């Protein structure tokens, strides 16, 4: 059952990795094109997937929390809206526009309203390479309460059968319930995979993660974990790279710990494809989200938390996935030797 350990990340309740110990990687990044946003972020060693754009010459001094519709909560719909705007000389914002949002436009209107109240001040201590001017962006995320049922409990009962190597029972448990809830596709596909029906299993999971009608990011996180694990085992690296936009959307909503393995596989797959910047970006994200150390200088998502944190302090209420952190560090050491 070596392929199943990653699923426990989804049922449990970030380090920042600079490349200072990898001089060849640092040299590669310095010689790279800083117009590439991923390279720009890596060179400046800032938090990846920050809700507030990084790097930036500004520090947010007032947070806003858009209304989360009770109707959407009852329907189990999570999502995000990225708002672009201009920061004015007095710290106010203007020219607001929705850059991207998922799923659909559920959260656009409320996010636009609240974005107009965001306030910033100039960061006099910044030393990053500034090519972005006063253009800025902020991501509002809408996450379901932790006690909300995101999928039927029966989905996990079917998964438990897989953990017990009872693949036929897991198949029977989930197959006829797919019409009730698409979450049952995940244990059903897993059962098929372990019954040597790999192609069919991967096809089902691929269709699910790309299904625009599936509005549950929790289901998508479950799907991503299984799918990337199976594809990596099959050495289907191009197929993993093709999943990048779907993995990114899930990560923008949250599910950092659930996607650690998925982004590790994406990083390694990109290295095999000679996409070095993408590879380094997602490997660094893997270390960041494994949450073993966090640097306060790189955390700007929560102002109060930033002030409370000391350098390299474990984030409260988060688990440290030390083995996953060290796995990525070993991979980066290998890349540094051959880059």
C-alpha positions as CSV (number, residue, x, y, z in Angstrom):
1,X,0.0,0.0,0.0
2,X,2.9,2.4,-0.7
3,X,0.7,4.6,-2.8
4,X,-1.8,5.4,-0.1
5,X,0.1,7.3,2.6
6,X,-0.5,10.6,0.9
7,X,-4.2,10.4,1.5
8,X,-3.7,10.8,5.3
9,X,-2.7,14.4,4.5
10,X,-6.3,15.1,3.7
11,X,-7.7,13.8,6.9
12,X,-5.3,15.6,9.4
13,X,-6.9,18.3,11.2
14,X,4.8,27.0,5.9
15,X,8.7,26.6,5.5
16,X,10.0,28.9,3.3
17,X,12.9,27.6,1.4
18,X,15.4,30.0,0.0
19,X,18.1,28.5,-2.2
20,X,21.0,29.9,-0.3
21,X,22.5,26.4,0.3
22,X,22.3,25.6,-3.5
23,X,24.7,28.1,-5.2
24,X,24.2,26.6,-8.7
25,X,20.4,27.1,-8.4
26,X,21.0,30.7,-7.2
27,X,23.2,31.4,-10.2
28,X,20.7,29.9,-12.6
29,X,17.9,32.1,-11.1
30,X,20.1,35.2,-11.3
31,X,20.7,34.5,-15.0
32,X,17.0,33.8,-15.7
33,X,14.4,36.2,-17.2
34,X,12.8,38.2,-14.4
35,X,9.8,38.9,-16.6
36,X,8.9,35.3,-15.8
37,X,6.7,35.8,-12.7
38,X,7.8,32.5,-11.2
39,X,11.4,33.4,-11.6
40,X,10.7,36.9,-10.2
41,X,9.2,35.4,-7.0
42,X,11.9,32.9,-6.5
43,X,14.7,35.4,-7.0
44,X,13.1,37.7,-4.4
45,X,12.5,34.7,-2.0
46,X,8.9,35.6,-1.1
47,X,5.9,33.5,-0.1
48,X,4.4,31.6,-3.0
49,X,0.7,31.8,-3.5
50,X,0.4,34.6,-1.0
51,X,-3.1,36.1,-0.8
52,X,-1.3,39.4,-1.1
53,X,0.9,39.9,-4.1
54,X,4.6,39.3,-3.4
55,X,7.1,40.8,-3.9
56,X,5.7,44.2,-3.3
57,X,6.8,47.7,-2.3
58,X,3.7,47.9,-0.1
59,X,2.5,46.4,3.2
60,X,-1.2,45.8,3.8
61,X,-2.4,47.7,6.9
62,X,-6.1,46.9,6.9
63,X,-7.8,43.6,6.2
64,X,-11.3,43.1,4.8
65,X,-13.5,40.0,5.0
66,X,-16.1,39.7,2.3
67,X,-19.5,38.2,3.2
68,X,-19.7,34.4,2.7
69,X,-23.2,33.6,1.6
70,X,-25.0,31.1,3.8
71,X,-26.5,29.6,0.7
72,X,-23.1,28.8,-0.7
73,X,-22.0,27.4,2.6
74,X,-25.0,25.1,2.7
75,X,-24.2,24.0,-0.9
76,X,-20.6,23.2,0.1
77,X,-19.2,25.8,-2.4
78,X,-15.7,27.2,-1.7
79,X,-13.7,29.4,-3.9
80,X,-11.6,32.5,-4.4
81,X,-11.6,35.8,-6.3
82,X,-8.4,37.6,-7.3
83,X,-8.8,41.4,-7.5
84,X,-6.4,43.6,-9.3
85,X,-6.1,47.3,-8.5
86,X,-3.8,50.4,-8.2
87,X,-2.3,51.5,-4.9
88,X,-2.5,55.3,-4.6
89,X,0.0,57.6,-2.9
90,X,-2.2,57.8,0.2
91,X,-2.5,54.0,0.5
92,X,-6.0,53.7,-0.9
93,X,-6.8,51.6,-3.8
94,X,-8.6,52.2,-7.2
95,X,-9.3,50.8,-10.6
96,X,-10.5,47.5,-9.2
97,X,-11.1,44.5,-11.5
98,X,-11.6,40.8,-11.2
99,X,-8.5,39.0,-12.6
100,X,-9.6,35.5,-11.9
101,X,-12.2,33.7,-9.8
102,X,-13.4,30.1,-9.2
103,X,-15.8,28.5,-9.3
104,X,-17.7,30.8,-11.7
105,X,-18.4,34.3,-10.5
106,X,-20.0,33.4,-7.1
107,X,-17.6,35.6,-5.1
108,X,-16.8,38.4,-7.5
109,X,-19.3,41.1,-6.3
110,X,-18.6,40.8,-2.6
111,X,-14.8,40.7,-3.2
112,X,-14.9,43.8,-5.4
113,X,-16.8,45.7,-2.7
114,X,-14.3,44.7,0.1
115,X,-11.2,45.2,-2.1
116,X,-12.1,48.9,-2.3
117,X,-11.5,49.2,1.5
118,X,-8.0,47.6,1.5
119,X,-5.3,50.0,2.7
120,X,-1.5,49.9,2.2
121,X,1.6,51.7,3.3
122,X,5.0,52.0,1.6
123,X,7.5,49.3,2.8
124,X,10.7,51.3,3.4
125,X,12.7,48.2,4.2
126,X,12.1,46.3,0.9
127,X,15.1,45.5,-1.2
128,X,13.5,43.5,-4.0
129,X,13.8,44.1,-7.7
130,X,10.9,46.4,-8.4
131,X,9.5,46.1,-11.9
132,X,5.8,46.0,-11.0
133,X,5.1,49.6,-10.2
134,X,1.9,50.3,-8.2
135,X,-0.1,47.5,-9.7
136,X,-1.2,45.0,-7.1
137,X,-3.5,42.1,-6.6
138,X,-5.2,40.4,-3.7
139,X,-6.9,37.1,-3.4
140,X,-10.0,36.7,-1.3
141,X,-10.6,33.1,-0.3
142,X,-13.8,31.5,0.9
143,X,-13.4,28.3,2.9
144,X,-16.1,26.2,4.4
145,X,-16.2,25.8,8.2
146,X,-14.1,22.9,9.4
147,X,-17.1,21.0,10.7
148,X,-19.0,21.3,7.4
149,X,-19.6,18.0,5.5
150,X,-17.9,18.4,2.2
151,X,-18.6,14.9,0.9
152,X,-20.9,12.1,2.2
153,X,-19.3,10.1,5.0
154,X,-19.8,7.0,2.8
155,X,-17.0,8.2,0.6
156,X,-14.6,7.7,3.5
157,X,-16.1,4.4,4.4
158,X,-15.3,3.2,0.9
159,X,-11.8,4.5,1.2
160,X,-11.2,2.7,4.4
161,X,-11.9,-0.6,2.5
162,X,-9.0,0.3,0.2
163,X,-6.7,0.9,3.1
164,X,-7.6,-2.6,4.2
165,X,-6.7,-4.0,0.7
166,X,-10.4,-4.9,0.1
167,X,-10.5,-3.5,-3.4
168,X,-13.5,-5.4,-4.7
169,X,-15.6,-4.4,-1.6
170,X,-14.4,-0.8,-2.2
171,X,-15.5,-1.0,-5.8
172,X,-18.9,-2.3,-4.8
173,X,-19.2,0.3,-2.0
174,X,-18.7,3.2,-4.4
175,X,-19.8,2.3,-7.9
176,X,-23.6,2.5,-7.5
177,X,-23.3,5.7,-5.5
178,X,-21.6,7.9,-8.1
179,X,-24.9,9.0,-9.3
180,X,-25.7,10.4,-5.8
181,X,-22.4,12.3,-5.4
182,X,-19.3,12.6,-7.6
183,X,-17.1,12.2,-4.6
184,X,-17.6,8.5,-4.8
185,X,-15.6,8.5,-8.1
186,X,-12.5,8.8,-6.1
187,X,-12.6,5.6,-4.1
188,X,-14.1,3.8,-7.1
189,X,-11.2,4.9,-9.3
190,X,-8.7,4.0,-6.6
191,X,-10.2,0.5,-6.3
192,X,-9.9,0.0,-10.1
193,X,-6.3,1.2,-10.0
194,X,-5.3,-1.4,-7.4
195,X,-7.2,-4.0,-9.4
196,X,-4.9,-3.4,-12.3
197,X,-7.3,-1.2,-14.3
198,X,-4.9,1.7,-14.3
199,X,-6.0,3.4,-17.5
200,X,-9.7,3.4,-16.6
201,X,-8.9,4.7,-13.1
202,X,-6.7,7.5,-14.3
203,X,-9.3,8.5,-17.0
204,X,-12.1,8.7,-14.4
205,X,-10.0,10.9,-12.1
206,X,-8.8,13.1,-15.0
207,X,-12.4,13.7,-16.1
208,X,-13.4,14.6,-12.5
209,X,-10.7,17.1,-11.8
210,X,-11.4,18.8,-15.2
211,X,-15.2,18.8,-14.8
212,X,-16.3,22.4,-14.7
213,X,-19.6,21.3,-13.1
214,X,-17.8,20.0,-10.0
215,X,-17.8,22.9,-7.6
216,X,-16.4,21.1,-4.5
217,X,-12.8,21.9,-4.1
218,X,-12.6,19.3,-1.4
219,X,-13.6,16.6,-4.0
220,X,-11.0,18.2,-6.3
221,X,-8.3,18.0,-3.7
222,X,-9.1,14.3,-3.1
223,X,-9.0,13.8,-6.8
224,X,-5.7,15.6,-7.3
225,X,-4.0,13.6,-4.6
226,X,-5.0,10.3,-6.1
227,X,-4.5,11.2,-9.7
228,X,-1.0,12.8,-9.4
229,X,0.1,9.8,-7.3
230,X,-1.0,7.3,-9.9
231,X,0.4,9.3,-12.9
232,X,3.8,9.6,-11.2
233,X,3.8,5.9,-10.5
234,X,3.1,5.3,-14.2
235,X,5.8,7.8,-15.2
236,X,3.2,9.9,-17.0
237,X,5.1,13.2,-16.4
238,X,3.5,15.2,-19.3
239,X,0.1,14.4,-18.0
240,X,1.0,15.7,-14.6
241,X,2.3,18.9,-16.1
242,X,-1.0,19.3,-18.0
243,X,-2.8,19.3,-14.6
244,X,-1.0,22.5,-13.4
245,X,-3.9,24.9,-13.9
246,X,-6.3,22.6,-12.0
247,X,-3.8,22.1,-9.1
248,X,-3.2,25.9,-8.9
249,X,-6.9,26.6,-8.6
250,X,-7.2,24.1,-5.7
251,X,-4.2,25.6,-4.0
252,X,-5.5,29.1,-4.3
253,X,-8.5,28.0,-2.3
254,X,-6.4,26.3,0.3
255,X,-5.6,22.6,0.9
256,X,-1.9,23.3,1.2
257,X,-1.1,20.1,3.1
258,X,-3.3,18.0,0.9
259,X,-1.4,19.0,-2.2
260,X,2.2,18.6,-0.9
261,X,2.7,15.4,-2.9
262,X,0.9,16.7,-5.9
263,X,3.1,19.7,-6.3
264,X,6.3,17.6,-5.6
265,X,5.3,15.4,-8.5
266,X,4.6,18.5,-10.6
267,X,8.0,19.9,-9.7
268,X,9.9,16.7,-10.6
269,X,7.9,16.2,-13.8
270,X,8.8,19.7,-14.9
271,X,12.5,19.0,-14.2
272,X,12.3,15.9,-16.4
273,X,10.7,18.1,-19.1
274,X,13.6,20.7,-18.7
275,X,11.2,23.3,-17.4
276,X,13.7,24.3,-14.7
277,X,12.0,27.5,-13.4
278,X,8.6,25.7,-13.0
279,X,10.4,22.8,-11.4
280,X,12.1,25.0,-8.8
281,X,8.9,27.0,-8.2
282,X,6.8,23.9,-7.3
283,X,9.6,22.2,-5.3
284,X,9.9,25.4,-3.2
285,X,6.2,25.4,-2.7
286,X,6.4,21.9,-1.5
287,X,8.8,22.9,1.2
288,X,6.8,25.9,2.1
289,X,3.6,24.0,2.5
290,X,5.2,21.1,4.5
291,X,5.3,23.7,7.2
292,X,8.3,22.7,9.1
293,X,9.8,26.2,9.4
294,X,8.3,29.5,8.5
295,X,10.2,32.8,8.3
296,X,8.3,35.8,9.6
297,X,9.9,38.1,7.0
298,X,8.2,36.2,4.3
299,X,4.7,35.9,5.8
300,X,2.4,38.8,4.9
301,X,-0.9,36.8,4.7
302,X,-1.9,37.7,8.3
303,X,-0.6,40.9,9.8
304,X,-1.1,39.9,13.4
305,X,0.4,36.5,12.9
306,X,3.4,38.1,11.2
307,X,4.1,40.3,14.3
308,X,3.6,37.4,16.6
309,X,6.0,35.0,14.8
310,X,9.7,34.8,15.5
311,X,12.1,33.8,12.8
312,X,11.7,30.2,11.8
313,X,8.8,29.4,14.1
314,X,6.3,26.6,13.5
315,X,3.0,28.0,12.5
316,X,0.4,27.4,15.3
317,X,-2.1,24.6,14.7
318,X,-0.2,23.3,11.7
319,X,1.6,19.9,11.4
320,X,5.2,19.6,10.3
321,X,5.6,17.0,7.5
322,X,9.3,16.6,8.1
323,X,9.8,13.6,5.8
324,X,8.2,15.4,2.9
325,X,10.3,18.5,3.6
326,X,13.5,16.5,3.6
327,X,12.5,14.6,0.4
328,X,12.3,17.9,-1.4
329,X,15.5,19.1,0.1
330,X,17.3,16.0,-1.2
331,X,15.8,16.6,-4.6
332,X,17.0,20.2,-4.7
333,X,20.5,19.0,-3.7
334,X,20.5,16.7,-6.6
335,X,19.3,19.4,-9.0
336,X,22.0,21.8,-7.7
337,X,24.7,19.3,-8.6
338,X,23.6,18.9,-12.2
339,X,22.0,22.3,-13.1
